[in-house]
Amino acid sequence: MRRRNILISLASLLIAPLAAVRAGLSATARDETEYDAARNRLAIAIRGYARMVGEQDDPKILRAIAIVPRHLFVPIKVRDEAYEDYPLSIGADQTISQPSLVALMTHLLRTRSDDTMLEIGTGSGYQAAILSHLVARVFSVEIVGALAQQAAERLRRLGNRNVEVRHGDGYLGWPEHAPFDGIIVTAGAAHVPQPLLDQLKRGGRMVIPVGRSWATQRLTLIEKDQQGRLSRRTIASVRFVPLTRKPSRPK
């Protein structure tokens, strides 16, 4: 199934037709003006993303969606689909998540401008780029060496100076910069890694898909209170590529 990590229960909540997004791009219209317009239409199309958790959309997140050039985070051959609300393959058996799911997962973190965030699963760097507009610092770990290298270069080129990417085992987190105000995991984990729980700051939040590889997983919100106690809440059914452990070297 090509749409590996599509949010199963979210599509019915979108209040604007996706046809409005499709109208903006064609094979012959790829100038930046067209992409700017397509981003704005996408931000409109995904309004209502937070309704499934009984909340109002965060306008800062929608603004970030309208700013970050998603077409630069996907392969050239699928750029005409960059502003559709579904995931796309980015190579190495990895995907870039659908924008409405990116918005929802970001929303669940309750970002603040002075936060330090940890992302597990950099991919092409799109989620990190969104976070870079909302928080002070983003540390992102990617297990596929080539993707980590490309994402780091892409983010630097686009001016996302508050994002640092490392090639490594995301299961272990990034202890040198812990504790984190929030942790977002963009790969399905069989269980919640203990190192990530340890690196979550008191008062912090973690968003992680939990379940078997290549199967329906549970998008889970974990909160750590000021006494260090953990609470968990299932948000929705999702499908993500699996969280793997053995880093591959850059080619």
C-alpha positions in Angstrom: 0.0 0.0 0.0 1.6 3.3 -1.1 0.0 5.5 1.5 1.8 3.8 4.4 1.3 6.2 7.1 -2.0 7.8 6.2 -4.1 8.7 9.3 -7.0 6.4 9.1 -9.6 8.4 11.0 -8.7 11.9 10.0 -9.7 12.2 6.4 -13.4 12.6 7.1 -12.7 15.6 9.3 -11.1 17.8 6.6 -13.6 20.5 5.7 -12.1 21.6 2.4 -12.0 19.3 -0.6 -8.6 18.1 -1.6 -9.6 18.9 -5.2 -8.9 22.5 -4.3 -5.3 21.5 -3.6 -4.9 19.5 -6.8 -6.0 22.4 -8.9 -2.9 24.4 -8.2 -0.1 22.3 -9.8 0.5 20.8 -13.2 3.5 19.4 -14.9 4.1 22.7 -16.7 3.4 25.1 -13.8 6.2 24.7 -11.3 7.2 28.3 -10.6 7.4 29.4 -7.0 4.2 31.5 -7.3 2.3 28.3 -8.1 3.9 26.5 -5.2 3.2 29.4 -2.8 -0.5 29.3 -3.8 -0.6 25.5 -3.4 0.8 25.8 0.1 -1.9 28.3 1.1 -4.6 26.0 -0.4 -3.2 23.1 1.6 -3.3 25.0 4.8 -6.9 25.8 4.1 -7.7 22.2 3.1 -6.4 20.7 6.4 -8.3 23.1 8.7 -10.1 21.1 11.3 -7.2 18.7 11.8 -7.5 19.1 15.6 -11.2 18.4 15.8 -10.7 14.7 16.4 -9.1 15.5 19.7 -11.8 18.0 20.5 -9.6 21.1 20.1 -9.2 24.1 17.9 -6.5 24.2 15.3 -3.3 26.1 16.2 -2.9 28.9 13.7 0.8 28.9 14.2 0.9 25.3 12.8 -1.2 26.2 9.8 1.0 29.2 9.2 4.1 26.9 9.2 2.4 24.5 6.8 1.8 27.5 4.5 5.4 28.5 4.8 7.5 25.4 4.5 8.1 24.4 0.8 7.1 20.7 1.0 7.9 20.3 -2.7 11.6 20.6 -1.8 11.3 17.7 0.7 10.1 15.1 -1.9 11.7 13.6 -5.0 11.4 15.6 -8.2 9.3 13.0 -9.8 6.5 13.5 -7.2 6.7 17.2 -6.8 3.4 17.7 -8.5 1.9 15.8 -5.6 3.7 17.7 -2.9 0.6 19.6 -1.7 -1.8 16.7 -1.7 -2.8 15.6 1.8 -1.2 12.1 1.7 2.2 10.6 2.3 4.8 10.2 -0.4 7.8 7.9 -0.8 11.1 9.6 -0.3 13.2 6.5 -1.1 15.0 4.0 1.2 11.6 2.5 2.1 10.7 5.7 3.9 7.9 8.2 3.5 7.1 11.8 4.2 3.9 12.0 6.3 0.7 13.5 5.1 0.4 17.2 6.1 -2.7 16.8 8.2 -1.0 14.2 10.3 2.1 16.3 10.6 -0.2 19.1 11.8 -2.0 16.9 14.3 1.2 15.3 15.8 2.8 18.8 16.1 -0.3 20.1 17.8 -0.2 17.3 20.4 3.3 18.5 21.5 1.9 21.8 22.7 4.9 23.7 21.3 6.2 26.9 22.9 8.7 29.3 21.4 11.5 28.4 23.9 11.1 24.6 23.7 13.8 22.1 22.7 12.3 19.2 20.7 13.6 15.8 19.8 12.5 14.1 16.6 13.1 10.5 15.9 13.0 9.8 12.2 14.2 12.8 10.2 13.3 11.4 6.8 13.6 14.2 4.3 13.4 16.9 7.1 9.9 18.2 6.6 8.6 17.6 10.1 11.8 19.2 11.5 11.3 22.2 9.3 7.7 22.7 10.6 8.9 22.5 14.2 11.8 24.9 13.4 9.1 27.7 13.0 7.5 26.9 16.3 10.3 26.1 18.8 13.8 27.3 19.8 15.8 24.1 18.9 15.1 20.8 17.1 17.4 17.8 17.4 16.5 15.1 14.9 17.9 11.5 14.6 17.7 9.5 11.3 18.8 5.9 11.0 19.3 6.0 7.2 22.7 7.6 6.6 21.9 9.0 3.1 18.6 10.5 4.3 20.3 12.1 7.4 23.0 13.7 5.2 20.5 15.0 2.6 18.1 16.3 5.2 20.8 18.2 7.1 22.0 19.8 3.8 18.5 20.6 2.8 17.6 22.3 6.1 20.8 24.3 6.1 20.1 25.4 2.5 16.6 26.5 3.4 17.8 28.5 6.4 16.5 26.2 9.2 19.5 27.0 11.4 17.9 25.8 14.7 17.7 22.2 13.5 20.5 19.7 14.1 20.4 16.3 12.4 22.4 13.3 13.5 22.7 9.9 11.8 22.1 7.2 14.5 19.8 4.9 16.4 16.7 6.9 17.3 15.7 4.3 19.9 18.5 5.7 22.0 17.4 9.3 21.6 20.0 12.1 22.0 21.0 12.1 25.6 23.6 14.8 25.3 20.8 17.4 24.8 18.2 15.9 27.1 15.8 16.5 28.7 13.5 17.6 26.0 10.3 19.6 26.2 8.7 17.3 23.6 9.6 14.2 21.6 8.0 13.2 18.3 8.6 9.8 16.8 7.8 9.4 13.1 8.2 5.7 12.8 6.1 2.8 14.3 7.6 1.3 17.5 6.8 -2.1 18.9 6.9 -0.5 22.3 7.9 2.9 23.7 11.7 3.1 24.0 12.7 3.6 27.6 15.6 5.9 26.7 13.1 8.3 25.2 10.9 8.2 28.3 14.0 9.0 30.3 14.9 11.9 28.1 11.4 13.5 28.3 11.4 16.5 30.6 8.9 16.6 33.5 5.9 18.5 32.1 6.8 17.3 28.6 4.9 15.4 25.9 5.8 12.6 23.6 3.9 11.6 20.4 4.7 8.1 19.1 3.0 5.5 16.9 3.0 2.2 18.8 2.3 -1.2 17.2 3.6 -3.9 14.9 5.7 -3.1 11.9 3.7 -2.5 8.7 0.4 -2.9 10.5 -2.1 -0.5 12.0 -0.5 1.3 14.9 -1.9 3.5 17.7 -0.8 7.1 17.7 -0.1 7.6 21.3 0.3 10.7 23.4 2.5 10.3 26.5 2.6 13.0 29.2 5.1 13.2 32.1 3.9 15.3 35.0 6.0 17.3 37.4 6.5 14.3 39.7 7.7 12.2 36.8 4.6 10.1 36.5 3.5 9.0 33.0 0.1 8.9 31.4 -0.9 7.6 28.0 -3.7 8.3 25.6 -4.5 6.7 22.3 -5.3 9.4 19.7 -6.0 7.5 16.4 -5.1 4.6 14.2 -2.1 5.2 11.9 0.4 3.4 9.7 4.1 4.3 9.8 7.2 2.7 8.5 8.8 0.7 11.3 11.3 2.1 13.8 14.5 0.2 13.0 17.7 -0.1 15.1 20.7 -0.7 12.9 22.0 2.6 11.3 23.0 2.4 7.6 26.0 4.3 6.5 25.8 7.3 4.1 26.7 6.4 0.5 
